[in-house]
């Protein structure tokens, strides 16, 4: 391993329809959440289903594809990178969020 990379790959289902934002500079932004599911057996041998939610954003052509073809419940595979951003809320408190910036998208649902 010559270099370490910031890379995320997820397969899951959209929790809601994507939010599409057209910015003043002409760029398009898609915001959406993705649910990933995992099943395992606990110490008692009971099957446990665990769902994790991930916040994602996409820009440009990827946002165009998401706007046209991706809706709530659709199964997709994405590849991207983790980013953390910060802002001040209305009370002046600094807030942080971590998102996956989606660079590649594969639609798995029919």
Secondary structure as GFF3:
##gff-version 3
##sequence-region A 1 110
A	DSSP	beta_strand	8	14	.	.	.	ID=ss1
A	DSSP	beta_strand	19	22	.	.	.	ID=ss2
A	DSSP	beta_strand	28	41	.	.	.	ID=ss3
A	DSSP	beta_strand	47	59	.	.	.	ID=ss4
A	DSSP	alpha_helix	60	69	.	.	.	ID=ss5
A	DSSP	beta_strand	75	88	.	.	.	ID=ss6
A	DSSP	beta_strand	94	107	.	.	.	ID=ss7
###
